[in-house]
Amino acid sequence: MRRLYAVVPAKVNLGLEVIGRRDDGYHDLVTIFQTVSLYDLFEWTETGLPFEYVGPPGVEREDDLVWRALASAPDLPGWTGRLRIVKRIPIAAGLGGGSADAALALRLAFPDAGDAELSQRGAQIGADVPFFVLGGTALATETGAELTPIETPRLWFVLVTPDIHIPEKTRALYSGLEPGDFSDGANVRDITTALASAKALPGAIPNAFTRQLLGYPVIRYAYDRLGQAGATCVSVSGAGPTLYALTTSHQEAARVAAGLDEAAPRAGTVNVVRAVGRRGVYPAINAIATVLRGR
C-alpha cells in the first residue's frame, strides 16, 4: 500500500502577557510564537476506499480541530484513503499541537488557497491556528491572531511536560487570573527587541499563568528541577503545563537535559528542540492533497 507523510511543528511562547478581557469574552494578549522541531505526523494510506480519518486517541470528534478543518472541505465526499494523525506533540500541553495540525489540515481541505485565506479560515477554528499557517517567529497581539513576523537568533529549548491533566485548563486559568497577573505587554515587546539584537537572552520571560501553574506540585517540581539542572531562563509555554529552558546552543540544552535525567522521580517528558523558521512550500502536504482526491 502506498503511504505519504507530512509533518507539522509545535510552538513555544516566548512570553505571554494578558492585557485584559474583551467585550466578546476573549482576552487581549501579547506573546511571541516560535515554532520548534517537535512534530506531529500526518500519514495518508492508499486503501481504494472512501476517505477515513483516524484522529488522535482520546480526542473526541467534536473537540478535534483537525476534523473541523477537514470537514470544511467542499469536496470531502470524493476523497479516498485513510488519514491518520500520529501525535508526538503532547496533547493540551501549551505547545499548540491541535492548532498546528488544524493549520496543516486546512491545506488539505483548500489546496489552492493562499496564506491569507487559510489564516482567515484558521481564525474561525482557533486563535493560534493562523500562526501555524506559516510558522517561524511572530509577535502576536489582540487575541493572538494579529501577527507580525520577527527575526530571532539561533535558539534551543529543553521542554519539560509534567504528567498532569488540568480539567478545562484554558478556561480555568483565564478565569483564575488576578489583578496582578495582568500587564501591558511591554515585557514581551522588550523580549522582541532583545532577541532581534542577538546579543543576549532575556533575563526573564513572563507568563501570566505562571503563578497559578506553579500552585500544582508536579509543575512546581519540574520548574525547580530545571533550575537545579542549570537552566538560567525558565518559563511556561502557553497555558502550560509544559515548561522550557531557553538556551542559545545545543550543547547547553543537552547539558540541562542531562541534569534532568538525574532527577528521581522524573520531572516529566523531556524534549530537546531547536527553533525552526517559516515554511513557504509544502510539497508533502500538497502531494497528499492530490492523491486523496484520486488524481
PAKOLLUM-477143 format. One record per residue (C-alpha): x, y, z. Coordinates in steps of 0.25 Angstrom, whole numbers, m for minus. Each point is the difference from the previous one (the first is absolute). Example, Ala and Ser with C-alpha at 12.3 -4.5 7.8 and 13.67 -1.06 7.14 Angstrom:
% PAKOLLUM-477143
{atom {49,m18,31}}
{atom {6,14,m2}}
% end
This chain:
% PAKOLLUM-477143
{atom {0,0,0}}
{atom {5,14,m3}}
{atom {2,9,11}}
{atom {3,15,1}}
{atom {5,8,12}}
{atom {0,15,4}}
{atom {5,6,13}}
{atom {m5,13,8}}
{atom {8,6,11}}
{atom {m3,4,14}}
{atom {1,14,6}}
{atom {5,7,12}}
{atom {m4,13,6}}
{atom {12,9,2}}
{atom {m8,8,11}}
{atom {m15,2,1}}
{atom {m7,12,6}}
{atom {m15,2,2}}
{atom {m4,14,m2}}
{atom {m15,m1,4}}
{atom {m13,m7,m3}}
{atom {m8,4,m13}}
{atom {m14,3,m1}}
{atom {m2,m13,m8}}
{atom {5,m8,11}}
{atom {14,m2,m5}}
{atom {13,6,5}}
{atom {10,9,m7}}
{atom {14,m4,2}}
{atom {14,2,m5}}
{atom {9,m12,m3}}
{atom {11,m5,m9}}
{atom {m3,m13,m7}}
{atom {12,m9,m4}}
{atom {m1,m13,m8}}
{atom {10,m11,5}}
{atom {5,m13,m5}}
{atom {m10,m9,7}}
{atom {m10,m6,m10}}
{atom {m13,m7,m2}}
{atom {m2,m9,m12}}
{atom {m10,0,m11}}
{atom {m1,m14,m6}}
{atom {m8,m3,m12}}
{atom {m2,m14,m5}}
{atom {m6,m5,m13}}
{atom {m12,m9,2}}
{atom {m8,1,m12}}
{atom {m12,3,9}}
{atom {m7,13,4}}
{atom {7,9,9}}
{atom {2,m4,14}}
{atom {6,10,11}}
{atom {7,m6,12}}
{atom {2,11,10}}
{atom {9,0,13}}
{atom {m4,m11,10}}
{atom {m9,6,11}}
{atom {m4,13,m8}}
{atom {m15,0,m2}}
{atom {m4,4,m14}}
{atom {m8,12,5}}
{atom {13,5,6}}
{atom {9,m3,m11}}
{atom {5,12,m7}}
{atom {6,m8,m12}}
{atom {m14,m6,m3}}
{atom {m6,14,0}}
{atom {10,4,m10}}
{atom {m2,m12,m9}}
{atom {m15,0,1}}
{atom {0,14,m6}}
{atom {6,m5,m13}}
{atom {m11,1,m11}}
{atom {4,m13,m7}}
{atom {2,m8,12}}
{atom {m10,m11,m4}}
{atom {9,m3,m12}}
{atom {13,m3,8}}
{atom {6,m13,1}}
{atom {10,m7,9}}
{atom {3,0,15}}
{atom {6,12,7}}
{atom {6,m2,14}}
{atom {5,10,10}}
{atom {13,m5,7}}
{atom {1,8,13}}
{atom {14,3,4}}
{atom {m3,14,6}}
{atom {m6,m2,13}}
{atom {m15,3,1}}
{atom {m6,12,7}}
{atom {14,4,5}}
{atom {2,14,m5}}
{atom {8,m4,m12}}
{atom {m11,3,m11}}
{atom {m1,m14,m5}}
{atom {m15,0,m3}}
{atom {1,14,m7}}
{atom {12,m4,m8}}
{atom {m7,m13,m5}}
{atom {m12,8,m4}}
{atom {8,10,m8}}
{atom {6,m11,m8}}
{atom {m14,m7,m2}}
{atom {m5,13,m6}}
{atom {11,m1,m10}}
{atom {m6,m14,m4}}
{atom {m14,6,0}}
{atom {3,12,m8}}
{atom {13,m3,m8}}
{atom {m2,12,m10}}
{atom {m2,10,11}}
{atom {11,10,4}}
{atom {5,3,13}}
{atom {m9,12,3}}
{atom {m13,m9,m3}}
{atom {6,m11,9}}
{atom {3,9,11}}
{atom {m15,6,0}}
{atom {m5,m14,0}}
{atom {9,m4,11}}
{atom {m4,11,9}}
{atom {m14,m6,m1}}
{atom {5,m13,6}}
{atom {10,5,11}}
{atom {8,13,4}}
{atom {13,m7,m2}}
{atom {m3,m6,m14}}
{atom {3,12,m9}}
{atom {15,0,6}}
{atom {2,m14,m5}}
{atom {m4,3,m14}}
{atom {15,4,m2}}
{atom {6,m2,14}}
{atom {14,6,3}}
{atom {0,11,10}}
{atom {m10,11,2}}
{atom {m5,10,10}}
{atom {m15,m3,2}}
{atom {m9,11,6}}
{atom {m15,1,2}}
{atom {m6,m14,2}}
{atom {13,m5,m6}}
{atom {m4,0,m15}}
{atom {6,14,m3}}
{atom {14,m5,m4}}
{atom {13,8,m3}}
{atom {11,m9,m5}}
{atom {14,2,7}}
{atom {14,m5,0}}
{atom {7,m7,11}}
{atom {14,m6,2}}
{atom {2,m15,1}}
{atom {m8,m5,12}}
{atom {0,m14,6}}
{atom {m10,m4,11}}
{atom {m2,m11,10}}
{atom {m14,m3,1}}
{atom {m6,m7,12}}
{atom {m14,m4,0}}
{atom {m5,m5,14}}
{atom {m10,m11,1}}
{atom {m12,7,4}}
{atom {m14,3,m5}}
{atom {m7,13,3}}
{atom {m15,m1,m3}}
{atom {m4,11,m9}}
{atom {14,5,1}}
{atom {m1,13,m8}}
{atom {m14,4,5}}
{atom {5,m3,14}}
{atom {13,8,m1}}
{atom {m7,12,m6}}
{atom {m11,1,10}}
{atom {11,m2,11}}
{atom {8,13,m4}}
{atom {1,10,11}}
{atom {3,15,m2}}
{atom {15,m2,2}}
{atom {0,m10,m12}}
{atom {m4,10,m10}}
{atom {11,10,m6}}
{atom {1,9,m12}}
{atom {9,m9,m9}}
{atom {12,8,1}}
{atom {8,m11,5}}
{atom {m2,m9,m12}}
{atom {2,12,m9}}
{atom {14,2,7}}
{atom {3,m15,m3}}
{atom {m3,2,m14}}
{atom {11,11,0}}
{atom {10,m8,8}}
{atom {m2,m12,m10}}
{atom {2,9,m12}}
{atom {13,5,5}}
{atom {5,m14,2}}
{atom {9,5,11}}
{atom {m6,m7,12}}
{atom {m11,m8,4}}
{atom {m11,7,8}}
{atom {2,m1,15}}
{atom {m14,m4,3}}
{atom {m12,m5,m9}}
{atom {m13,4,6}}
{atom {m13,m9,m1}}
{atom {m13,5,6}}
{atom {m3,m14,4}}
{atom {13,m4,8}}
{atom {m6,4,14}}
{atom {m12,m10,m2}}
{atom {8,m11,m7}}
{atom {11,0,11}}
{atom {m11,m3,10}}
{atom {0,m14,m5}}
{atom {10,m8,7}}
{atom {4,m8,m12}}
{atom {2,12,m9}}
{atom {8,7,12}}
{atom {9,m12,1}}
{atom {3,1,m15}}
{atom {3,14,1}}
{atom {9,m1,11}}
{atom {7,m12,m6}}
{atom {3,8,m13}}
{atom {7,11,9}}
{atom {8,m11,8}}
{atom {4,m6,m14}}
{atom {7,13,m3}}
{atom {m11,7,m8}}
{atom {1,16,1}}
{atom {m12,4,m8}}
{atom {m13,m8,3}}
{atom {m14,3,m4}}
{atom {m13,m6,m3}}
{atom {m5,m3,m14}}
{atom {m14,5,m3}}
{atom {m10,m5,11}}
{atom {10,m11,4}}
{atom {2,m9,6}}
{atom {13,m1,m9}}
{atom {12,8,6}}
{atom {12,3,m8}}
{atom {14,4,2}}
{atom {5,10,m11}}
{atom {14,m1,m5}}
{atom {9,4,m12}}
{atom {7,m13,m3}}
{atom {m3,m15,m1}}
{atom {12,m2,10}}
{atom {m7,8,11}}
{atom {m13,m6,m3}}
{atom {5,m14,1}}
{atom {7,3,13}}
{atom {m13,5,6}}
{atom {m7,m13,m5}}
{atom {11,m9,6}}
{atom {m2,7,13}}
{atom {m15,m3,0}}
{atom {3,m15,m4}}
{atom {6,m1,14}}
{atom {m13,4,7}}
{atom {m7,m10,8}}
{atom {m12,0,m2}}
{atom {1,6,m14}}
{atom {m5,14,m3}}
{atom {m9,m4,m12}}
{atom {2,m3,m15}}
{atom {13,7,m4}}
{atom {3,4,m15}}
{atom {12,8,m5}}
{atom {m5,8,m12}}
{atom {5,12,m8}}
{atom {m7,12,m6}}
{atom {m5,m2,m14}}
{atom {m3,10,m11}}
{atom {m12,4,m8}}
{atom {m5,m10,m10}}
{atom {m2,5,m14}}
{atom {m2,m13,m8}}
{atom {m8,m13,4}}
{atom {3,m10,m10}}
{atom {m3,m12,9}}
{atom {m14,5,4}}
{atom {m2,4,m15}}
{atom {3,m14,m4}}
{atom {m10,m5,10}}
{atom {m11,10,m4}}
{atom {2,m5,m15}}
{atom {m1,m15,2}}
{atom {m11,0,10}}
{atom {m8,6,m11}}
{atom {3,m11,m9}}
{atom {9,8,m9}}
% end
